[in-house]
Amino acid sequence: MPHGKGGRSSVSGIVATVFGATGFLGRYVVNHLGRMGSQVIIPYRCGKYDIMHLRPMGDLGQLLFLEWDARDKDSIRRVVQHSNVVINLIGRDWETKNYDFEDVFVKIPQAIAQLSKEAGVEKFIHVSHLNANIKSSSRYLRNKAVGEKVVRDAFPEAIIIKPSDIFGREDRFLNSFASMHRFGPIPLGSLGWKTVKQPVYVVDVSKGIVNAVKDPDANGKSFAFVGPSRYLLFHLVKYIFAVAHRLFLPFPLPLFAYRWVARVFEISPFEPWITRDKVERKKV
C-alpha cells in the first residue's frame, strides 16, 4: 500500500524487477524508481563490484540484488515472482559466442514475458527500438522487431517502448562518433547527408518508462520516444567535434569499404568499435 510524501523514504507500492539494470539506460530507471520509494529487484550476471554504483539509488533495504542465469527459467521465475512490475532493458550492441541477437532480443525477452505472466505480474514493459523492422538489413533491428511480437504474444498487456538513438554521458551513440578523432579524417557514408537522426536524452526515456509504470491506461500500447529535433548526421557529428574542440574532417566512405573495416574490428579480441551490423544501423 503506497504511503508517504513520494520521496525515496516513502513507499510507492511498486515492486519492480529491472532486467538490464546495470546497463546505460538501466541505472537511470533504477534511480527514478528508487527516488519515488519503490522496491527494486536487480538481477545481475556481473561481478559484485560492477553493481556498487546502483546501491545509493534506493533507501536502505529497497534495492535487492539477485544473481540470475538468462537461460535458466527457474532463475528468471525467482526474480519476478514477488514483483508487480517487470521492466526489460536487456540489450547488446554486438553479438558474442555466448549470446547472439536472437538470444538477447527474442528468446530471453520471450521467456521473461511468459514467466512474468505466469507469476501474475501486473505490468510488463519491454524496451525495443524505433527502427525495429522485420525487413531491415540489420540483424539487430530485425530481431528487435521479432522480440516485440513474441513479447506481445506472451504478455498481451505488455507496454512496448520504442526509443530512437539514446544519448547521455555514458552512451555509445555520441561517444562513438566522438572517438573517431583517433583515426584522423572522419568516415561517413554519403558524408552523412542522407541520414537523419532524432536522438532522445536518456533521462527523458527513463522518465517515460516510469510514467508508463504509473499510467493505468498504458497497458497493451506501444510508445515511440524521440527527441524534439531532427538532424542530418553530418551536422550532428560536426557539432560533436565542435563541442570537443577537435578538427572535423569528414570524407565519404563507400558502404562496402565501411563493412570491410567493420569486419576487421569484429575479429579483434577487444570490444569492437564498429561492426558490420552497426554500419547498417548508422545509415538508418
C-alpha positions as a printed Julia matrix, in Angstrom:
284×3 Matrix{Float64}:
  0.0     0.0     0.0
  1.53    3.37   -1.02
  2.19    5.85    1.77
  4.43    8.83    2.43
  5.1    12.04    0.52
  6.56   10.4    -2.55
 10.3    10.62   -1.84
 12.84    7.84   -1.52
 11.89    7.18    2.12
  8.21    6.74    1.27
  6.55    3.62   -0.17
  5.24    3.85   -3.74
  3.65    0.4    -3.74
  5.77   -0.58   -6.74
  7.92   -3.7    -6.55
  9.83   -3.71   -9.84
 12.24   -6.23  -11.31
 14.54   -4.4   -13.73
 16.4    -6.65  -16.16
 19.41   -4.86  -17.65
 19.67   -2.52  -14.67
 23.48   -2.49  -14.87
 23.4    -1.04  -18.4
 23.37    2.52  -19.71
 19.6     3.1   -19.51
 19.11    0.79  -16.53
 20.92    2.93  -13.99
 18.62    5.87  -14.75
 15.47    3.76  -14.48
 16.61    2.31  -11.13
 17.42    5.82   -9.9
 13.98    7.17  -10.82
 12.21    4.2    -9.23
 14.33    4.48   -6.08
 13.69    8.21   -5.73
  9.92    7.63   -5.61
 10.15    4.98   -2.88
  9.9     1.82   -4.97
 11.41   -1.53   -4.1
 13.65   -2.61   -6.97
 14.87   -6.14   -7.64
 18.03   -6.09   -9.73
 19.05   -9.34  -11.45
 22.75   -9.31  -12.34
 25.34  -11.56  -14.0
 28.41   -9.39  -13.47
 30.81   -9.14  -10.54
 29.6    -7.59   -7.3
 31.85   -4.57   -7.71
 30.13   -3.8   -11.04
 26.83   -3.12   -9.28
 28.17   -0.93   -6.47
 27.16    2.26   -8.32
 23.49    1.24   -8.05
 23.41    0.8    -4.27
 22.96    4.52   -3.34
 19.95    4.83   -5.67
 17.41    3.48   -3.17
 16.71    3.77    0.53
 18.01    1.15    2.95
 16.59   -2.26    2.04
 14.81   -1.03   -1.07
 17.27   -2.48   -3.6
 17.59   -6.25   -3.76
 20.39   -7.74   -5.88
 19.96  -11.31   -7.15
 22.25  -13.32   -9.4
 20.47  -14.9   -12.35
 21.05  -17.05  -15.42
 19.39  -15.81  -18.6
 18.91  -19.38  -19.86
 17.54  -20.82  -16.61
 13.76  -20.42  -16.3
 13.82  -21.17  -12.57
 16.31  -18.33  -12.15
 14.04  -15.94  -14.05
 10.99  -17.1   -12.11
 12.78  -16.42   -8.81
 13.47  -12.77   -9.65
  9.95  -11.93  -10.91
  7.73  -13.92   -8.54
  7.3   -11.15   -5.95
  7.1    -8.19   -8.35
  4.08   -6.32   -9.67
  6.16   -4.61  -12.38
  8.81   -6.12  -14.66
 10.94   -3.95  -16.94
 13.13   -5.5   -19.63
 16.05   -3.3   -20.69
 18.34   -6.12  -21.8
 20.37   -5.14  -24.84
 23.59   -5.81  -26.65
 25.37   -3.72  -29.3
 27.19   -6.67  -30.85
 26.91  -10.46  -30.92
 29.18  -12.8   -28.95
 29.81  -16.54  -28.97
 27.55  -16.93  -25.94
 24.71  -14.6   -26.91
 23.65  -13.59  -30.41
 20.95  -11.03  -31.23
 18.24  -13.7   -31.34
 19.11  -14.76  -27.78
 19.23  -11.2   -26.45
 16.23   -9.68  -28.23
 13.91  -12.65  -28.83
 14.46  -15.76  -26.71
 15.32  -14.12  -23.37
 12.55  -11.44  -23.52
 10.05  -14.13  -24.53
 10.99  -16.26  -21.51
 10.83  -13.27  -19.17
  7.41  -12.23  -20.52
  5.99  -15.76  -20.26
  7.22  -16.3   -16.71
  6.09  -12.82  -15.65
  2.6   -13.58  -16.94
  2.57  -16.89  -15.06
  3.71  -15.12  -11.87
  0.8   -12.66  -12.04
  2.88   -9.57  -12.8
  0.54   -6.6   -13.31
  2.68   -4.56  -15.69
  5.38   -5.62  -18.15
  7.5    -3.05  -20.0
  9.72   -4.07  -22.89
 12.19   -1.65  -24.48
 12.72   -2.13  -28.22
 13.92    0.37  -30.85
 12.24    3.0   -33.01
 13.67    1.48  -36.21
 12.83   -2.14  -35.38
 11.69   -3.72  -38.64
 11.44   -7.33  -39.74
 12.69   -6.3   -43.22
 15.7    -4.31  -42.0
 19.17   -5.09  -43.35
 20.34   -5.05  -39.72
 20.11   -8.3   -37.72
 19.87   -6.14  -34.59
 16.76   -4.33  -35.82
 15.16   -7.46  -37.32
 15.46   -9.3   -34.02
 14.18   -6.26  -32.14
 11.02   -6.45  -34.28
 10.61  -10.18  -33.67
 11.15   -9.56  -29.97
  8.24   -7.12  -29.87
  5.95   -9.75  -31.4
  6.91  -12.62  -29.1
  6.63  -10.39  -26.03
  3.18   -9.22  -27.11
  2.11  -12.83  -27.73
  3.35  -13.95  -24.31
  2.08  -10.89  -22.42
 -0.72   -9.15  -24.42
 -0.9    -6.22  -21.97
  2.84   -5.51  -22.33
  3.93   -1.92  -22.89
  6.41   -1.59  -25.75
  8.81    1.37  -25.59
 10.49    2.27  -28.92
 13.18    4.93  -28.37
 15.33    6.4   -31.1
 19.11    6.65  -30.59
 19.63    7.43  -26.89
 22.31    9.89  -25.81
 23.77   10.67  -22.41
 27.04   10.85  -20.5
 27.95    7.16  -20.91
 26.26    6.47  -24.25
 27.54    4.51  -27.25
 25.92    6.92  -29.7
 27.53   10.36  -29.44
 30.66    8.93  -27.8
 31.22    6.53  -30.69
 31.33    9.45  -33.11
 33.5    11.49  -30.73
 36.04    8.65  -30.57
 36.54    8.81  -34.34
 39.12   11.58  -33.86
 41.68    8.83  -33.18
 41.54    7.83  -36.83
 42.11   11.32  -38.24
 39.59   12.05  -41.03
 36.04   11.02  -40.15
 34.47    8.31  -42.36
 30.78    8.97  -43.03
 28.61    7.17  -45.56
 27.43    9.74  -48.15
 29.11   12.29  -45.87
 26.11   11.99  -43.55
 23.84   13.97  -45.88
 21.35   11.12  -46.41
 20.87   10.02  -42.81
 18.53   11.79  -40.39
 18.76   11.24  -36.63
 16.37   12.31  -33.87
 18.22   11.36  -30.67
 16.47   11.33  -27.3
 18.01   12.11  -23.9
 18.42    9.11  -21.59
 16.81   10.89  -18.62
 13.69   11.58  -20.69
 13.49    7.91  -21.74
 13.82    6.85  -18.1
 11.09    9.27  -17.0
  8.86    8.0   -19.79
  9.31    4.4   -18.64
  8.45    5.32  -15.04
  5.41    7.29  -16.25
  4.27    4.18  -18.14
  4.58    2.21  -14.9
  2.26    4.67  -13.15
 -0.25    5.08  -16.03
 -3.09    2.52  -15.86
 -4.1     3.34  -19.44
 -0.69    2.45  -20.9
 -1.18   -1.32  -20.83
 -1.09   -3.0   -24.23
  0.19    0.09  -26.02
  3.4     0.99  -27.86
  5.15    4.33  -27.42
  7.78    5.93  -29.65
 10.31    8.06  -27.76
 12.16   10.64  -29.87
 13.94   13.9   -29.22
 12.49   17.31  -30.11
 14.76   17.95  -33.1
 15.89   16.11  -36.23
 19.46   16.4   -37.51
 21.36   15.34  -40.58
 24.14   13.02  -39.46
 26.71   15.4   -40.98
 25.53   18.3   -38.81
 25.28   16.1   -35.73
 28.85   14.8   -35.98
 30.12   18.28  -36.84
 28.5    19.6   -33.66
 30.05   16.81  -31.56
 33.52   17.76  -32.81
 32.86   21.46  -32.24
 31.92   20.8   -28.6
 35.06   18.68  -28.18
 37.18   21.42  -29.83
 38.51   18.99  -32.43
 39.04   19.43  -36.14
 36.19   17.94  -38.19
 37.45   16.42  -41.45
 34.75   14.15  -42.93
 35.22   12.02  -46.01
 32.72    9.78  -47.86
 33.47    6.13  -47.22
 31.69    3.68  -49.56
 29.43    1.17  -47.84
 31.47   -1.86  -48.95
 34.64   -0.29  -47.52
 32.87    0.57  -44.25
 31.78   -3.07  -43.94
 35.32   -4.28  -44.61
 36.72   -2.02  -41.89
 33.99   -3.22  -39.52
 34.93   -6.83  -40.22
 38.49   -6.09  -39.08
 37.17   -4.76  -35.77
 34.89   -7.78  -35.38
 37.77  -10.25  -35.41
 39.68   -8.21  -32.84
 39.79   -9.8   -29.34
 38.75   -6.44  -27.85
 35.38   -4.68  -27.7
 34.58   -3.77  -31.33
 34.41   -0.06  -32.07
 32.28   -0.82  -35.14
 30.6    -3.92  -36.56
 29.01   -4.66  -39.92
 25.6    -4.64  -38.3
 26.26   -1.28  -36.67
 27.2     0.08  -40.1
 23.7    -0.84  -41.27
 22.17    0.88  -38.22
 24.2     4.04  -38.68
 22.61    4.7   -42.07
 19.02    4.31  -40.81
